[in-house]
Amino acid sequence: MFTLPGILIYTFVFGIVGNCLDYSKSIAASGATQEQTVTSNTYYSEPDMTETNQVQQWKAGISEYTVVESTQPMVTTTVPTVTNAPATTTTAKVIKKDPPAILTVKPFTLKLKAKALNAGSIVKSNPPAAHADGGETMTVIDARTGKKVSASIYDIVCHVTAQEIDDVFQKEAIKAQAVAAYTFLKYTQSCGKTPTVNLNNTVPSKISAYVKEVYGLAMYYNGKIIYSPYCASTGGATASNEDVNGASLPYLVSVASKYDNNASTGYYKSTKTFTAAQVKKIIEDETNIKLSNDPSKWFAFKNDESGVLDGNFVGKMLINQKSKCTYNGKTVNITGVFLANSLFNLKSSKFDISYANGKFTFTSYGYGPGVGMPQVGANLYASKEKWTFDQILKHYYTGVTIK
């Protein structure tokens, strides 16, 4: 079994509290379709984040949940028969010929002006008693095979939890993950959709035992089951769902994750370096922007509320003094998420940019989109402050009840 900590395969997330009508309205308002993806993550064996080691170390498994109704023919199997798919990775483009000369400019660093963080309130622990679903079954789509899998919800939660985190995590963090996974499955089901998940091939005995302790518990807000995304790490504070996905949800607001700086290399802070020529080639190949020969003018953060978002994630940016560009044939806003996901494959949209000696260095904080519970942060709260699973969940999902 692989050990702590984790890697997140980076995708966008959408959701809305309450019934499917509200969900559809929020998606329509954001200009998206109802085929929305909820991010989760995978874990690997060592905190070595070099590109050459990622392929060997990634644990094949959960990369995304998709809230869609499958049109594929029904293929029924059982969870233990699920097989792993090869892991994949994305690397920066490599220059294959000598690039044009770039003018040398003085070193500079672009840093966000940090907003004050909402520390959140510490909720006194009062863990509810778990209850069983009476052996209820559920059908999900295995993202790795495209086949439908029918099994008891308990077994599905066990295999999802085992994929998300290892049994070396603190017991209460594992239990929190199990409740978040169960909540997501039931939320998706309540919208009449078939969840798409990746299921770990095996389940350690510790994880199955801890899942059993909380099995059947879910999170609710104003009596309605919630949308419960989670990620690997948030670099000191979570993002609000409104900033990342466009839907304002009162239980998915930015809160501090104060022990994140104790996370291993790559889960609190990581760097990625490109030559100026590589940056120029990536931007000009992928967008309609033509850069000047002065790298000091290539990037800028907006100096207003739209530039720095809750949790200190990067909002709107400028590339070559432009706020929009054409990407894949569509006009898009230039944002921290766009740079992180579409151009430079960064681990987070919370980052600084430095330029020196002809090279750009992107310093990212956290790993993933940052909405909901960060698994590393949950584990650290369980370790450092002995928080129980309900305290962890009520901290990251504000104002929820667990029952």
Buried (B, 14 or more C-beta within 10 A) or exposed (E): BBBBBBBBBBBBBBBBBBEBEBBEEBBEEBEBEBEBBBBBBBBBBBBEBEEEBBEEBBBBBBBBBBBBEBEEEEEEBEBEEBEBBEBEBEEBEEBEEEEEEBEEBEEEEBEBEEBEBBEBEEBEBEBEEBEEBEEEEBBBBBBBBEBBBBBBBBBBBBBBBBBBBBBBBBBBBBBBBBBBBBBBBBBBBBBEBBBBBBBBBEBBEBBBBBBBBBBBBBBBBEEEBBBBBBBBBBBBBBBBBBBBBBBBBBBBBBBBBBBBEBBBEBBBBBBBEBBBBBBBBBBEEBBEBEBEEEBEBBBBBBEEEBBBBBBBBBBBBBBBEEBBBEBEEEEBEBBBBBBBBBBBBBBBBBBBBBBEEEBBBBBBBBBBBBBBBBBBBBBBBBBEEEBBBBBBBBBBBBEBBBE
